[in-house]
């Protein structure tokens, strides 16, 4: 799970419904990443979806994805084939990102101070390594547990559960 691409830098307090994805798409209950990808950050940068490429990485400051944890924003990010690295992220946004299958490093203190918009990055999400090839710097952060990446690699919670059930795996009853 290594992404190589351009840095799309955003500051602190980027909201799910106010910045990442217009609330209208949540109210319509859209859930197709291929439809939602055309609307990621459209109110901030209407050309974002045309310029972003698979393997690019969103780097944000504190509280990335704050607000109501609607999944449309992260489904759109997954549809673009992008990952997320943030100084911090509310737990609801973290859960929705994993549910949606978005590779992420959510608690990387001061990472946003070490990159600039447009820098070329190489991010190893499973090992927590962020390399800024433009500035020739490398940062190491704590990565989420391996079990989280099983869900992300599957494309999110629903594909992960389908695959698990197809294998005949028994779920533990509580």
N, C-alpha and C positions, 0 to 999 in steps of 0.2 A: 504494500500500500504506500507507494512512493509517487508523489506528484511533482512534476516539473513544469513550471510556467511562470506567468507574470503575477506580481503582487497587485491586488486591488485593495488599497488601504482605506479604511474607514476609521473614524474616531470613536469616542465613547458614546454610550447610550443610543445605539442603533436599534430601533424598535421593529418588532415583527410586522405589525400592521401599519406603522407610520412610515417606515423606510424600506424594508426588505420587500414586502409584498402589499399592494393596496388591499385594503379590507374587502373591497368588492368581490374579489376572487374567493375569499373565505366564505362570504355570505352566499355565494353561488354554489358552495360546497364542491368546488373543482378539486380533483385529486390526481390528475394526469400530469406527471413531471414534464412531459413533452409539450403540453399546453402552457403550464405555469412558468416554464423557463423563459418565455418571451416577456414576462412581466416582473422579473426580479429587478429590484431597484429602479423600476420605471419612473417613479415620481422623483427620484434623486438624479438619475441619469438615463433618459429615455433610450439611449443607444447602448446601454450596458450589455444587454443580451446579444447584440450584434458583435460587440468587440471582445467579450469574454470567450475563452477557449477551454475545452476540457484540459484539466491539469493545472489550470490557473488556481490561485489561492486567495481567498478573502482573508485579509489580516485586519483585525479590529481591536479597538481599545476595550475598556471595561463595559460590562453589561450588554454584550452583543446579543440581540434577540430578546430584549426585555419586553414585557407586556404579556398579553394573553398568548399562551403557547399553541397557536394555530399552526398546523402542519404545512399549509400551502407554501410558506416562505422557504422552508427547507426542502420540500419536494421540488420547488423551482430551482434551487441551488443544485440539487442532485441531477435534475434534468440538464443543467449546463455542464455537468461533469466536474464541478469545482469542489474544493475542500475549504475548511474554515480553521483559522488559527486566531485565538482571541486572548487578550489579557484576562478576561473573565466572562462568564456566561451564566445567567440564572439557570437553576436546575431544571425548570420547565423547558427552557429552550434546549438545554443539553439533551434531555429525554426525547424531545421531538426530533432533534437532529439525528440521534441514533435510530429512532423509529423510522425516519425517512431514508436512512442509509447514507448519510453525509459523513465523509471522513473528517475528523475534527481533533484539534488539540484545544481544549476549552479553558485551561487555566495556566496560561503562559505569561506570568508577570512581566510587564514591560516589553513584551515582544513588539508591540506597535511602535516603540521608540527605536527599534533596531532595523526598521525597514522603511523604504519610501515607496510611494505609488509607482508602479512600473518596474521595480527591481525584479530581477529573475531569481526565483526561489526553487529550492528542492526540499520538499518536506517528506520525511519518513514518519507517517502518522503512528505507526505501531511502535516505533522506538522513541518517539518524541524529539526528533532531530529536525531543526529548521536551519537550512543552509541558505544564506543569501549569497548567491554566486556573483552578483553585481558588486557587492562590497567585500567579498571573500571573508565572510564571518560565519560562524556556526554557533548555534545555541541549542542547549539540551533542556528539555522539559519533561515532566512526568506524563507519560502516555496513559490513556484509559486502559483498563484490564483487557486481556486477550479476548475474553468472552464478549466484550462490547464490539470488538472488531470482527468477530464471527457474524454478528448481526449486520454490521455495516458492509462487510464483504458480500453478504447474501443479497444486499440491495434494500435492507430495512427489515423491520419486524415481521411483516406479513410474508415475504418470501422466505425468511429464515424459518418461520413456523411451518410453512408448507413443506420446505425441505426436510425439516426435522420429523414431521409426521410421515412423509413419504419413506423415510428411512426406517420407520417403525419404532422410533424411540419412544419409550414410556415416559410420561411426565410424572413427577412426584406429586402425590396427593397430600394436601395439608389438612 
